[in-house]
Amino acid sequence: MIYDNNYCLNNLNYLIKQANEGKSDAIEELILIYSNENDYKDINKAIYYGKIAFLSNSTKGVYHLGLIYRDLGMYKEAFLCYKKVWEAGELDSGINLGLCYLTGTGTVKNVETAKMIFQKIITDFSKGNFPVTLESAKYWYSIISLLSDSDNKNIHEIRQNLIESNVDNDNSSANDLLLILGK
């Protein structure tokens, strides 16, 4: 949602009241308002409401808190947010969590855990999740598989995942790999 100044001005006090009553939708809205570029941007307030979301297990709010921490270079805190959302069963948060494990950002590097996360997204994906999540999971799972030391790489499976990660023809990196592996 795009927040113009009229929306914020007319609704900010109402949202604050609702958030103080523990309403997760209001908490999530305040995180977005305070973290986006507008006249009301205030990262400290966004983090404040993000911490409330963390304590109240509001997965959407916790995920956005993780993005704020990431943008501030607070990678361990971002990782903990992604992990909490993942553990609550939100597959869409898995891409960021898997990339943290893959790169060792905010946590100890663990390629096998990253691969397991991407595999779980692929296996458990449903229509309720964002399609880009599945495409990204297939891409990163393919990258890990290609870079593995195993002699038993399933090139057919890797190729198929890369094709499916580029279904909208918007993943130039997947397309580059397919030029090498063949389509």
KOLPA-444202 format. One record per residue (C-alpha): residue in three letters; z, x, y. Coordinates in nm, 2 decimals. Example, Ala and Ser with C-alpha at 12.3 -4.5 7.8 and 13.67 -1.06 7.14 Angstrom:
<res = ALA&w = 0.78&u = 1.23&v = -0.45>
<res = SER&w = 0.71&u = 1.37&v = -0.11>
***
This chain:
<res = MET&w = 0.00&u = 0.00&v = 0.00>
<res = ILE&w = -0.08&u = 0.13&v = 0.35>
<res = TYR&w = 0.21&u = 0.09&v = 0.59>
<res = ASP&w = 0.11&u = 0.02&v = 0.95>
<res = ASN&w = 0.37&u = 0.03&v = 1.22>
<res = ASN&w = 0.39&u = -0.35&v = 1.25>
<res = TYR&w = 0.47&u = -0.38&v = 0.88>
<res = CYS&w = 0.74&u = -0.11&v = 0.90>
<res = LEU&w = 0.89&u = -0.25&v = 1.22>
<res = ASN&w = 0.91&u = -0.61&v = 1.10>
<res = ASN&w = 1.04&u = -0.52&v = 0.75>
<res = LEU&w = 1.24&u = -0.20&v = 0.77>
<res = ASN&w = 1.58&u = -0.36&v = 0.84>
<res = TYR&w = 1.52&u = -0.62&v = 0.57>
<res = LEU&w = 1.43&u = -0.36&v = 0.32>
<res = ILE&w = 1.73&u = -0.15&v = 0.41>
<res = LYS&w = 1.95&u = -0.46&v = 0.36>
<res = GLN&w = 1.79&u = -0.53&v = 0.02>
<res = ALA&w = 1.82&u = -0.17&v = -0.09>
<res = ASN&w = 2.19&u = -0.17&v = 0.00>
<res = GLU&w = 2.22&u = -0.47&v = -0.23>
<res = GLY&w = 2.07&u = -0.26&v = -0.51>
<res = LYS&w = 1.72&u = -0.42&v = -0.51>
<res = SER&w = 1.49&u = -0.16&v = -0.68>
<res = ASP&w = 1.17&u = -0.30&v = -0.52>
<res = ALA&w = 1.32&u = -0.24&v = -0.17>
<res = ILE&w = 1.45&u = 0.11&v = -0.27>
<res = GLU&w = 1.10&u = 0.20&v = -0.39>
<res = GLU&w = 0.94&u = 0.06&v = -0.07>
<res = LEU&w = 1.18&u = 0.26&v = 0.14>
<res = ILE&w = 1.10&u = 0.58&v = -0.05>
<res = LEU&w = 0.73&u = 0.53&v = 0.02>
<res = ILE&w = 0.78&u = 0.44&v = 0.38>
<res = TYR&w = 1.00&u = 0.74&v = 0.46>
<res = SER&w = 0.78&u = 0.98&v = 0.26>
<res = ASN&w = 0.44&u = 0.88&v = 0.39>
<res = GLU&w = 0.27&u = 0.98&v = 0.72>
<res = ASN&w = 0.38&u = 0.71&v = 0.97>
<res = ASP&w = 0.62&u = 0.68&v = 1.27>
<res = TYR&w = 0.91&u = 0.63&v = 1.03>
<res = LYS&w = 0.86&u = 0.94&v = 0.81>
<res = ASP&w = 1.19&u = 1.09&v = 0.73>
<res = ILE&w = 1.20&u = 1.30&v = 0.41>
<res = ASN&w = 1.58&u = 1.31&v = 0.41>
<res = LYS&w = 1.59&u = 0.93&v = 0.40>
<res = ALA&w = 1.32&u = 0.92&v = 0.14>
<res = ILE&w = 1.53&u = 1.16&v = -0.07>
<res = TYR&w = 1.85&u = 0.96&v = -0.01>
<res = TYR&w = 1.68&u = 0.64&v = -0.14>
<res = GLY&w = 1.52&u = 0.85&v = -0.42>
<res = LYS&w = 1.86&u = 0.96&v = -0.54>
<res = ILE&w = 1.97&u = 0.59&v = -0.54>
<res = ALA&w = 1.67&u = 0.52&v = -0.75>
<res = PHE&w = 1.76&u = 0.81&v = -0.98>
<res = LEU&w = 2.12&u = 0.67&v = -1.03>
<res = SER&w = 1.99&u = 0.31&v = -1.08>
<res = ASN&w = 1.71&u = 0.42&v = -1.33>
<res = SER&w = 1.43&u = 0.28&v = -1.11>
<res = THR&w = 1.15&u = 0.47&v = -1.28>
<res = LYS&w = 0.90&u = 0.41&v = -1.00>
<res = GLY&w = 1.15&u = 0.54&v = -0.74>
<res = VAL&w = 1.24&u = 0.84&v = -0.95>
<res = TYR&w = 0.88&u = 0.93&v = -1.01>
<res = HIS&w = 0.82&u = 0.92&v = -0.63>
<res = LEU&w = 1.13&u = 1.13&v = -0.57>
<res = GLY&w = 0.98&u = 1.38&v = -0.81>
<res = LEU&w = 0.66&u = 1.39&v = -0.61>
<res = ILE&w = 0.86&u = 1.45&v = -0.29>
<res = TYR&w = 1.06&u = 1.73&v = -0.46>
<res = ARG&w = 0.73&u = 1.88&v = -0.58>
<res = ASP&w = 0.58&u = 1.88&v = -0.23>
<res = LEU&w = 0.89&u = 2.05&v = -0.10>
<res = GLY&w = 0.87&u = 2.32&v = -0.36>
<res = MET&w = 1.18&u = 2.20&v = -0.54>
<res = TYR&w = 1.02&u = 2.23&v = -0.88>
<res = LYS&w = 1.34&u = 2.21&v = -1.10>
<res = GLU&w = 1.44&u = 1.88&v = -0.93>
<res = ALA&w = 1.08&u = 1.75&v = -0.96>
<res = PHE&w = 1.08&u = 1.83&v = -1.33>
<res = LEU&w = 1.41&u = 1.65&v = -1.39>
<res = CYS&w = 1.27&u = 1.34&v = -1.22>
<res = TYR&w = 0.95&u = 1.35&v = -1.43>
<res = LYS&w = 1.16&u = 1.40&v = -1.74>
<res = LYS&w = 1.39&u = 1.11&v = -1.66>
<res = VAL&w = 1.09&u = 0.88&v = -1.61>
<res = TRP&w = 0.92&u = 1.00&v = -1.93>
<res = GLU&w = 1.24&u = 0.94&v = -2.13>
<res = ALA&w = 1.25&u = 0.59&v = -2.00>
<res = GLY&w = 0.92&u = 0.54&v = -2.17>
<res = GLU&w = 0.68&u = 0.56&v = -1.88>
<res = LEU&w = 0.36&u = 0.74&v = -2.02>
<res = ASP&w = 0.20&u = 0.77&v = -1.67>
<res = SER&w = 0.47&u = 1.03&v = -1.57>
<res = GLY&w = 0.38&u = 1.24&v = -1.87>
<res = ILE&w = 0.09&u = 1.43&v = -1.71>
<res = ASN&w = 0.32&u = 1.59&v = -1.45>
<res = LEU&w = 0.59&u = 1.65&v = -1.71>
<res = GLY&w = 0.34&u = 1.81&v = -1.95>
<res = LEU&w = 0.20&u = 2.03&v = -1.68>
<res = CYS&w = 0.55&u = 2.15&v = -1.59>
<res = TYR&w = 0.60&u = 2.25&v = -1.95>
<res = LEU&w = 0.25&u = 2.40&v = -1.97>
<res = THR&w = 0.29&u = 2.62&v = -1.66>
<res = GLY&w = 0.67&u = 2.67&v = -1.67>
<res = THR&w = 0.71&u = 2.50&v = -1.34>
<res = GLY&w = 1.07&u = 2.38&v = -1.29>
<res = THR&w = 1.15&u = 2.45&v = -1.65>
<res = VAL&w = 1.09&u = 2.70&v = -1.93>
<res = LYS&w = 0.73&u = 2.73&v = -2.03>
<res = ASN&w = 0.67&u = 2.55&v = -2.36>
<res = VAL&w = 0.31&u = 2.49&v = -2.45>
<res = GLU&w = 0.39&u = 2.31&v = -2.77>
<res = THR&w = 0.60&u = 2.05&v = -2.59>
<res = ALA&w = 0.32&u = 2.01&v = -2.33>
<res = LYS&w = 0.08&u = 1.95&v = -2.62>
<res = MET&w = 0.31&u = 1.70&v = -2.78>
<res = ILE&w = 0.35&u = 1.50&v = -2.45>
<res = PHE&w = -0.03&u = 1.49&v = -2.40>
<res = GLN&w = -0.08&u = 1.38&v = -2.77>
<res = LYS&w = 0.18&u = 1.11&v = -2.73>
<res = ILE&w = 0.00&u = 0.97&v = -2.42>
<res = ILE&w = -0.32&u = 0.97&v = -2.61>
<res = THR&w = -0.16&u = 0.80&v = -2.92>
<res = ASP&w = 0.05&u = 0.55&v = -2.74>
<res = PHE&w = -0.17&u = 0.46&v = -2.44>
<res = SER&w = -0.21&u = 0.09&v = -2.37>
<res = LYS&w = -0.40&u = -0.12&v = -2.12>
<res = GLY&w = -0.09&u = -0.13&v = -1.90>
<res = ASN&w = -0.12&u = 0.23&v = -1.81>
<res = PHE&w = -0.35&u = 0.39&v = -1.56>
<res = PRO&w = -0.68&u = 0.49&v = -1.72>
<res = VAL&w = -0.67&u = 0.82&v = -1.54>
<res = THR&w = -0.35&u = 0.91&v = -1.73>
<res = LEU&w = -0.54&u = 0.89&v = -2.06>
<res = GLU&w = -0.83&u = 1.09&v = -1.92>
<res = SER&w = -0.60&u = 1.36&v = -1.79>
<res = ALA&w = -0.41&u = 1.37&v = -2.12>
<res = LYS&w = -0.73&u = 1.42&v = -2.32>
<res = TYR&w = -0.84&u = 1.69&v = -2.08>
<res = TRP&w = -0.52&u = 1.89&v = -2.09>
<res = TYR&w = -0.48&u = 1.84&v = -2.47>
<res = SER&w = -0.83&u = 1.98&v = -2.51>
<res = ILE&w = -0.75&u = 2.28&v = -2.29>
<res = ILE&w = -0.44&u = 2.36&v = -2.49>
<res = SER&w = -0.63&u = 2.32&v = -2.81>
<res = LEU&w = -0.91&u = 2.55&v = -2.69>
<res = LEU&w = -0.67&u = 2.82&v = -2.58>
<res = SER&w = -0.46&u = 2.81&v = -2.89>
<res = ASP&w = -0.46&u = 3.11&v = -3.12>
<res = SER&w = -0.54&u = 2.89&v = -3.42>
<res = ASP&w = -0.86&u = 2.96&v = -3.62>
<res = ASN&w = -0.86&u = 2.60&v = -3.72>
<res = LYS&w = -0.97&u = 2.45&v = -3.39>
<res = ASN&w = -1.13&u = 2.11&v = -3.43>
<res = ILE&w = -1.42&u = 2.16&v = -3.19>
<res = HIS&w = -1.55&u = 1.81&v = -3.26>
<res = GLU&w = -1.22&u = 1.65&v = -3.16>
<res = ILE&w = -1.20&u = 1.88&v = -2.85>
<res = ARG&w = -1.55&u = 1.79&v = -2.75>
<res = GLN&w = -1.48&u = 1.41&v = -2.80>
<res = ASN&w = -1.16&u = 1.43&v = -2.59>
<res = LEU&w = -1.35&u = 1.62&v = -2.31>
<res = ILE&w = -1.62&u = 1.35&v = -2.32>
<res = GLU&w = -1.36&u = 1.08&v = -2.29>
<res = SER&w = -1.18&u = 1.27&v = -2.01>
<res = ASN&w = -1.50&u = 1.26&v = -1.82>
<res = VAL&w = -1.59&u = 0.90&v = -1.89>
<res = ASP&w = -1.64&u = 0.83&v = -1.51>
<res = ASN&w = -1.83&u = 1.16&v = -1.47>
<res = ASP&w = -1.56&u = 1.27&v = -1.22>
<res = ASN&w = -1.41&u = 1.56&v = -1.41>
<res = SER&w = -1.63&u = 1.86&v = -1.33>
<res = SER&w = -1.41&u = 2.10&v = -1.53>
<res = ALA&w = -1.45&u = 1.89&v = -1.84>
<res = ASN&w = -1.82&u = 1.87&v = -1.78>
<res = ASP&w = -1.84&u = 2.25&v = -1.74>
<res = LEU&w = -1.67&u = 2.30&v = -2.08>
<res = LEU&w = -1.90&u = 2.05&v = -2.24>
<res = LEU&w = -2.19&u = 2.25&v = -2.11>
<res = ILE&w = -2.06&u = 2.54&v = -2.33>
<res = LEU&w = -1.94&u = 2.33&v = -2.63>
<res = GLY&w = -2.23&u = 2.09&v = -2.62>
<res = LYS&w = -2.23&u = 1.72&v = -2.57>
***
